[in-house]
Amino acid sequence: MSTLKKPFRYLAFRVVAFSTLWAVLALVVIATIISALFRQASERGFESLLTAHLFNLISSVGVDESGRLSGAPNLGDLRFTIPQSGWYWAVEPVSDDVNGRLMSLSLLGNLPSPSTDEIPFNSEFQRSYMANGLAGETIEVFESEFVLAGDSSIARFRVMGNRSELEADIAAFERQLYIALTVFGLGMIAINAIAILAGLTPLRRVREALAEIRGGAAQRLDGAFPAEIAPLADETNALIENNRRIVERSRTQVGNLAHSLKTPLAVLTNEARAIGGRKGDLIAEQAGAMQQQVEHYLQRARMAAQRDTIVFRTPVQQVLERMVRVIAKLNPRVDLSLQMPDQEITFAGEQEDLEEIAGNLLENAMKWAREQVSVTVHGDATDDARRSFTLFVDDDGPGIAEEDRRDALVRGRRLDETKPGTGLGLSIVADLVKEYGGDIALSRSPLGGLRAAVTLKRAQQ
């Protein structure tokens, strides 16, 4: 799976991502609509103001007896008195019997009017257009031709507004709008993310509770869950209880099978002893091998029944210390030592299985050791990824050649027929370790003999 797709595996990420995307799209649409409405209202107000100024100008200007333009227009806006403010008005003659020219104090130059061919008047003899102002600003011109006296005294009235100011005001409003919506959007996304994560908290609690059950720290999902999650918790607890019953039933059946086979094997062993001789010894040996084979496969059946169910917890140090004490007393000729790490290590499995693994390794080491056997446990408390520990059993015996180490783990394979045994010890360890998802490796020991290294999973603390 690609790196891009991995975050979408998480429900919280998907919900937050989609809600964020929707919020961003909604805010963009809202910002666009508000900006368009504000621009439309501002332009309409700007044009209405220019129209009002134009009619006010027309009503304030006339012609005297000599045909000269006269009047003192006061449009009520100081901007028409500020030079090059971008707000101007002008009255110019059109007909030959009108002369003179009136203009605002702000108009300190000439702003030519385009020809009527280029921009024609409408039916009301009005037109509007954009032009460049005296200071480089953009102005909007509202222009009209009006008959002042008689039928031939025509003058052209122009009112000009600073369009650049309008655009600056619109841009300033849009900046403030975008800033406000951005702050609002970030706050909404944050609150939305918090609400979603808080809403998913019960699922996180369920996951943590399942991890505790998997690690053996708990037996069921306990706690108050919301109504939407409570059925899931109840069904999970029912499933756990059903698995527990299956495990117990399997153990009972395994025990019954072992008990039913125990008596026939004992009879065979006794009959072999009664027969005596080579034939009796052969029968006794095979009966013993059958007993070990039955115990081996019953052990595997028991483990298969409990696999992927509740994980047991076994303190490693207690088990190993007890086994070392017992084996050291039985083998006083060998110096047996145990080294444990400072932190507590708990095996994620049953005590009987750990005893079986350690017991077979110690038995094999004691069988071949000359003077010394060492048991060492390594575990890194910060190794959260693997959550494992390693059991090393070293001896100073002859060891096993590298090419024979693989055969030593094969069931029933004996590398030295002179030593007593069935060749099942290391193979039983290998099978048990495999069932627990661990690993076993044989190598040369620092003591000179064989090193058996078994890596097993640790239970959560």
N, C-alpha and C positions, 0 to 999 in steps of 0.2 A: 504494500500500500504506500502510495506516495506521501511525502511530507504534507502536501497541501490537503489531502483527504483526511489525515489523522485527526485534526481538531473536530471535524464533523462527526466523529464517532461519539462525541460527548453531547448528551442531550442539552445540558446547560448552554454549551457553546452555540448549538444550533438555534435554540430559542432566543438567546441574547442577540445572536447575529441577525436573525430574521427580523426581530423587533427593532433592532438598530437600523437595519436597512429600510424598514417601513417608516420609521421616524424620520430618517434623513430625507427620503423621498417626499414625505408629507410636508416637511419643513421647506424643502426646495419649492414645492408647488405653492405653499402658502406665501413664501417670500416673493415668488414670481407674480402671484395674483395681487398681493398688496402693493408691490412696486408698480404694476400696471395701473391699478386703480388710483394710486397716488399721483402718478404721472398724468393720467387722464384728467383727474380733478384739478391738478395744478395748471395744466395747459388750458383747460376750460376757463379757470379763474383768470389766468393771464390774458386770454383773449377777450374775456368779458371786461376786464379792466381797460384794455386798449380801446375796445369799442366805446366804453363810457367816456374815456378821455377824448375820443374822436368826436362824439356828439357834443361834448362840452366845448370842444374847440370850435366846432362849426357854429354853435349858438353864441360864441363870444366874438366872432369876427364879422365885419361888414365892410362896405365901401362908402367913401365920402362922395361929395358932389363932383370931385375931380376924377373919380374912378379909382382912387387909391385905396388899397387895403388898410383897414383901421380896426382898432380894438386892442384890448389888454387882457388876453386870456389868462386865467388863473386856474390851473387844473388841480390845485390842492395837493401837489406832490413836490416836495423839495428836490427830488432827484432831477426835475426838469430845470433846476437852477444851478446845478453842479456841473462845471465844464467836463465834457467827455465822460459823463456818467453812464452813457448808453441809453438814456431816456431823453428823447428829443421830440419836438413837434415843429412843424413848418407849414406855412400857408403861402402858396405861390399862384400867380395868375395863370390862367389858361387861355381865356379869350383876350382879344386885342384891346378891349375897352377897360381892362383891369390892369393896374400896375402896382408896383411896390412888392415888398416881400416881408413876411413876418416869420420869426423863428424864436425858439426857446433860448434862454441864456446858456444852456448847456451845449447848444449846437454851435461850435466855433469853426465850422467849416461847411463844406458843401457835400451833401450826400445825394448823388444823382438818382433819379427815378427811372426805372426801366421803361421801355416803350410799351405802348398798349398792344403792339403786335406780339411782343414777347410774353407779357402777362396782361391779358385783357380784363376789363371790368366786367362785373356781373350785371344782372338786370337792374340792380339798385345803384349802379355806378360806384361799386366798392370792389376793392381787391386787397389781398394781403400777400406778403412774400418775405423771404429772408434776405438779409444783406449784411455786409461787413460794416461795423461802426468805426468811429474815429480813432479809438484806442485798440483796434484789432478785435474787439468783442463781436459776437454775433447778435444782431438785432432783428426783431420781427416788426414789420411795417404794416400798419393798417392805413389804407389810403382811400379817399373818396373825393369825387368832384361834385361841387354843389353850386347852384345858381344863387347868387347873392342879391341881384336886383334886376328887374326887367326880365328879359328872356335871353340876354346874351352875356351878362356879367358872370362869368364862371371862374371859380378858383379851385385849386387842388389842395386838399387838407391831408396832412400826413402826421400820424402819431407813431412814434417808434419806441419800443420797449426792449430792455436788455435781456435777450434770450439766454445769454451766458449765465446771468444770475439765476435764472430759472433752472437751468441745467445743473448749476452748482448746488442749489437748494435740493433738487431731486437727488443728486448724487450723495449729498450729506445725509438726507433722510434714508436712502438705501443702505449707506454704511451703518447708521445706527440701527436700522431694522435688521441687517445681517448679524451685527454683533449681538443684539438682543435675542434673536432667534437661535444663534449659535450657543449662547449661554443657556438659554432655555432648553435647547436640544440636548446639550451635554448633561444638564441636570436631569432631564427626563430620561435619557439613556441610563444614567447612573442609578436613578431611582428604580427604573425598570429592571436593570440588571440585579440590583439588590433584592427587589421583590421576587424575581425569578429564582435567584439563588436561595433566598429564604424559603420559597415554596418547594424547592427541591431538597431542602434539608432532611425531611423524613426519609427520602430515598437514600441520602448519604448515610443516615443512621442505620438503615437496613443493611447497606453494604458493609458498614463497619461491624455491625452485629454478626453478619454472615462470616466476615473475616475472623472474628473472635471464635465463632463456632468451628470454622475450618482449622483454626490454630489450637483448638482444644480448650480455650479460655472460657467458653460458655457452652451450654447444652441446648439452648433454644433462643428464639427472638423474644426478648422481654422489653417492656416499655409501652408508653402510650403513643399510638400512631394515629394520624388523621383517618377520617372515615374512608378516604380513597385508598389509603395504604394498609389499613387494618386487615382487609381480606387477604392481601398478599402475605402479610406476616402470619396470619392464621394458617393459610395453605402451606407456607414454608415450614411452620412448626409441625403441621401434620405430616409433611413429607419426611422431616427429620425423625419424628417418632416412628414412622413406618420403616425407615431405613434401620433404626435401632432395633426394631423387632425382627427385621430380616437378619441382621447380624447375630442377634441372640439365638434365633432359630437355627442359623447355620452352625453356630458354635455347639449348640445342643446336638445337632445331627452329627457333627464331626466327632464330638465326644462319644456319642453312642456307637459310631462306627469303630472308633479306636478301642472301645471297651469290648465290642463284639469280636474283634480280631485278636484281642490280647490273649484270650483263653486258648484258641487253636494254636497260636504261635508258641504259647507256653507248653502245650502238650507236645508239639513237635520237638521243642528243645529238650524236654524230659525224655522223650523216646530216643532222641539222638544220644543222650548221655547213657541211656540204658543199653543201647546197641554197642557203643564204644568203638574203638578202632578207627581206622581211617574213614570208613563209611559214616560212623557216628559223628566224627569231628566235622566231616563235610556237611552232613545234614544240619548240625548245630550252627556251623558258620553261615550256611545259607539262610537258616531261620533267623539268625541275628541280622543278616543283611536285609531280609524281608521286613523285620521289625523296624530297622532304621529307614528303609524305603517308605514304609507305611507312615511313619512319623513325619518323614520329610514331605510327602505329598499331602498329608493331612494339614501340615503347617501351611503349605502353599494354598490349599483350599480355604483354610481359615482366613488367611490374609486376603485372598481374592474376594471373599465375602465382605470384608470390612473396607476394601479399597474404595476410595472416593466417597467414604462416609465420614463419620465424625473422627477427627484426628485425636489420638491419645497423647498424653504428656508423660514423659519419663525423665526424671532428673538423672543425668549421665553420671555425675560424680558419685552419687550414692550407690548406684549399681556397680560401677567399676571398683570402688573401694571395697565393697563386700566381696566381689569375685576375686580380687587380688589377694585379700586376706586369706580366703579359703584355699586358693590354688598355691599360695606361698607355703602354707602349712603342709599341703600334700606333696610339695616338691622342695624340701629344705635345701637340696644341693644347688639349686639355681637362685641367683640373686634377682628377684622380681621387684621392679620399681614402677611407680605411677606418678605421672606429672600432669596436672590439670591447670587450665588457665584461671586467671583471677575472677573473671565474670562467670556467672552461673549459666550453664548450658543445659537446655531441655530438649530431649529427643522427641520428634513428632511421630511417635509410634508407641507400641505396647512394650512394657517392661520385659515380657518373656522373649520378644523378638530381639531386643538389644542384648539380653543375656545370652541368647542363642548365637548371635553374631560374635560378641566378645568372647564367649566361652569356646567356640570352635577355633578362633584365632589364637587364644591363649593355649588351648590344648595342643594345637599344631606347633606353636613356638616352643612349648615346654618339651615336646617330644624330640625336637631336633637341637635344642639349645645345649651348649656345653656348660656355661657358667652364668650367663646373664640374659635376661629378657627385660625389655623396656616397653611400657605402655604410655603413650603420650596423646593428649587431646589438644587440638588447635581449633580455635574458633574466633572469628573477627566479629566483634559486636557491631561494627559499622557496616558490615556486609549485608545491607538490606536487600540487594538484588538477588543473591543466592539463598540467604538465610540458611546456611549449612555449617557443619562442623566436620572435622576430619579426625578419625581415630587411627593412630599409628601403633602397630605392634612389631617390635624389632627383636631379633635374637642373634646370637653369635654362633649359630650353627653353620653347617656347610652351605646353606642357601640353595637356590634353584637356578640352574642355568637359564639364561635369557630365552633360549629357544624352547625351554620346557615350561615356562611360566604360564603360557596359555593353557597347556594341557592340565596343569595343576588345578584349574578352575572347572574342569569338565567332570561331570558326575561319574563317580566310580573309577576314575583314572588314578592309579597309584604309580608314583614314580619310583618308589623303592619298596619291593615286596618283602624285604627283610624286617620292616617295621610293622607292628600290628596296626590294624585299622581296615576300613572299608573304602577309603578314598572319597568319602562323602563330605568331610568337614568343610573344606574350602568351597566345594560346590554348593553346599547348603548356605554358606555365607553369601556366595555370589547371587543365588536365587533370592534370598531375603533382601539383600541390598537392591537388587533390580526391582523387586516388588514395591519398595519404598521410593523408587525413582532416584536412587543414589548411584555410587560408583565405587568399584574396587580395583586396586592396581597393586601388582607385585613388582618389587624392585630390590636392588641390593641395599642392605641395611648399613648404616654407619658403624654398627657393631661388627660387621663382617658377614652376617648371615642373610636372612630374608627379612624384608620389610613388607608388611601388608598394610596398605593405606585404604581405609574405608571412609567415604564421604557420604554423610546422611543429612537429611533436612532437620532444621531446628524448629521447634514450636515457638510461636510468638509469646513474648513475655507479657 
